[in-house]
């Protein structure tokens, strides 16, 4: 495949990736570490947790509506690294800060840890991510099953 054809394909898929990441809107670099305090001390109900998590993701999606559509591969990489991933990371940290409903700490922590791993992979190799349809599909399915429907489009 020629360089121009590869670039055209990557650029065309950049918009799709950005859209998928925007819909995913739940991931974290967890740079502060996960000390587990909020999860262990939380008394949040599942209904409140789901409602607040969905609101966090809706607000994050609104931010992403202002992101410019990339027209080149370099623009797509910059957008993903500098805008989309930080927005997703911020949302996931806000969700972690809610604390988890009692008994769901391992489930929710695992889902969010999976999102963290995907974000790290995308940040490490955004070109490979441009070739994927939706790197967050499995995370989205798990979140949707829990009731969090605004964060990830499975």
ABEGO torsion letter per residue (X at the ends): XBAAAAAAAAAAAAAAAAAAAAAAGBBBAGAAEBAGAAAAABABBAAAAAAAAAAAAAAAAAAAAABBBBABAAAAAAAAAAAAAAAAAAAAAAAAAAEBBBGAAAAAAAAAAAAAAAAAAAAABAAAAAABABAAAAAAAAAAAAGBAAABBX
